C-alpha cells in the first residue's frame, strides 16, 4: 500500500461542499472574514465550476419571491411551503430564506446570468415563484463569484478533489474535518473554529429505475452520496424530516424536467387511455385533510393520483406535449408566417429546456424519434431521493434567526446562532439543513450566505482554537485508508478482483444497500409502499451491511472515495428507516405509503419526527419536536430586509 502524506490546514471557517449553498457561503464569508481579520477554507470533492445539483445547468430559478414588485410577501411563500409539505415545516427557516433570496437572484444577474425578460423589461415567470433563465452556465457563473470572493480578497483557500469523510471533534464542539485527496496520496486534516457543511443530499440509496449502462442516470446528481447527513450524524447533531424522501415525476428514463411543460406550456398529463388523473381522481384529495384542498395541490398528492392510475393498469402516463404546443400555436393559425414562426420558437424552447439542464433527455428524444410537437412523451415517478432543498425536507435540525422568533417559538427554534446545528460550531445550509424545503438553487445560495454570516459571528464571539486528540486523528486516518489495505492484502485470493471472500467492492456494497431499501423501505419495485415488519427487516439487514462495511476494499483512490460514499449512503438509509418506522402514519402518499398506518393522523403526528445518533455509544434516539407558527397574522413589510452588505 502506498504511503500517504498528511496535510494539516488551519483556518477559522471551514466550508464543506462546492454547490450553490457553499458558493453562497463563500461570497458572504469572504466579506465578513475580511472585516474581522479571519481566514476561510472551502473544500469540495469535485471542482466547484461544475459541482452540485446545478452542475449541468438549469432552465429556471425556482425560488424568487419578488418582494420589490410587491406581488408576493414572505408569508405567501411560507404558506406555499407549509402546504406542500402537508403542514410540516419550520416557518422561521423558510421565512429567513424567503426574505433574502431575491438579493441572491439579483447577484446572479449582476454576475452575468441571462434571466428572461419581456418587452417591458420584467422577469419572465414560469410560475408564481419561478423565473426562466438561459442556465447552461449557471453554476460556472456562481462558482466564479465564489472563487473571486475567497481568492481576490486574500482571506480564503480552495481545495478541490478532496473528499471529506467525517468530522473532527473537540468534546461537544466541531473542530474541523478529515478527508483525502482523490488525485494524490494525501490525507487532509482541516482544523477550524466553525464548520459549515453543504455537501448535498443523497441519491442511489434506493435502487434506480435505470439499470445496466443507464444505472448512473438519476434526477438528482449521482455523485451526491449523503455526505451532509453522515457528517452531521457522526458529529452527534439532531436530524429532522429523515422520513421525508422526495420522489419527482419526470420524463421517463432520462429524468428530464417537467416544470416548464406544466407551468409555462400549460400541458396536461394523462393516462394511456387519455384520462386526466388530476380530474378523474379529484375526490381522493378529500382524504388528506386540509392539505387536499390547498392550491397548488401538494407535489406528493399529485404524484399519488398518477400512481393510482398506474396501479389500476392505466399506464403509461404521458405528458401531452403535442396538445400543449398546438393550443399555444393555434392562436396564430390565421397568419401562416406568424404560425410557422411561433411553432419554431416553441420547438426551440421545448428542446432548450433539456439542453440547459438534462442533455440526456434531448438525446433520448432524438434517439427515439420523438418530436414533442407531434407526439406525447412518457413521464414516471423516479426512485426516492434525500434532499432538503427541493420538495423534500431531510437534513440537520438547525437554529432559526432570533428576530423571527415569537415568545412561543424561541425556546424550541433558537439556540444562539442562525443555522447552527445542535452541535456547537457546526452549521448547515442547502441540502444539509432540514425542515426548510423549496429553497432550490437560489434559496440554497441565500441560506449559505445566512449560515456563513452567522458562523463568522460565532467565531468572533468564540475565538479560541479547538483542540484535537492526535491519537483519535491517527485512528481515523487508519480507518479511512483501511479499504486500500484490505484490498492489497487479499486481492490474490481470487482470480477476479470484483469477487473475493475477504472483501467487498463498493459497487457490490451499493447494490446490496439499494436492494434492501428498494424491497423493504418502499422503493420503486415495492410501489413506494412499506410497513412495520418490512422496516424492521430493513433494520436487520442494514445491521449486517454495517458489519460488512469493515471489509470494504478499494483498488485505488477513486474506489476509496466510492467506499466512503456508500458508507455515507448507509447512514442516510439507517436514519430514514428508523424515522419512517417512528412516524406511525402516512403523511406523504406519493412519496411513500405505510400500508399498516395508511392515513393522516393530525392529532398525534402534526410534529417533527427527529433523530440523533450518540457519537460515542452509537445508540439512536427518536424525538418529537413541536410544529410552531411564526405567522399568527400577515406581517409582510417588517420581514423583508436584505443581508447587510
Secondary structure, DSSP 8 states (H G I E B T S, - for coil): ----EEEEEE-SEEEE--SHHHHHHHHHHHHHHHHHT--EEEEESS-GGG-STTTT-EEEE-----GGGTS--HHHHHHHHHHHTTT---HHHHHHHHHHHHHHHHHHHHHT-EE-B-TTS-B-BSSSS-EEEEETTHHHHHHHHHHHHHHHTTSEEEEESEEEEEEEEETTEEEEEEEEESSSSEEEEEE-SEEEE----B-SSS--S--GGGTT--SS-TT-BSHHHHHHHHTT--EE-TT--B--EEETTT----HIIIIIS---EE-TTS--HHHHTGGGGGGSGGGGSSSS--HHHHHHHHHHHHHTT---EEE-HHHHHHHHHGGGTTSHHHHHHHHHHHHHHHHHHHHTT-HHHHHHHHHTT--TTTS-EEEEE---BB-SSSS---EE-----GGG--TTTHHHH-SSSTTB-SSBTEEE-GGGB-S----HHHHHHHHHHHHHHHHHHHHHHS-------HHHHHHHHHHHHHHHHHHHHHGGGSSSTTSBTTBEEHHHHHHHHHHHHHHHTT-GGGTTEE-HHHHHHHHHHHHHHHHHGGGEE-SSHHHHHHHHHHHHHHHHHHHHHHHHHHS-S---TTT-EETTS-S--HHHHSEEEEEEE-TTT--EEEEEEE---S-SS---GGG------
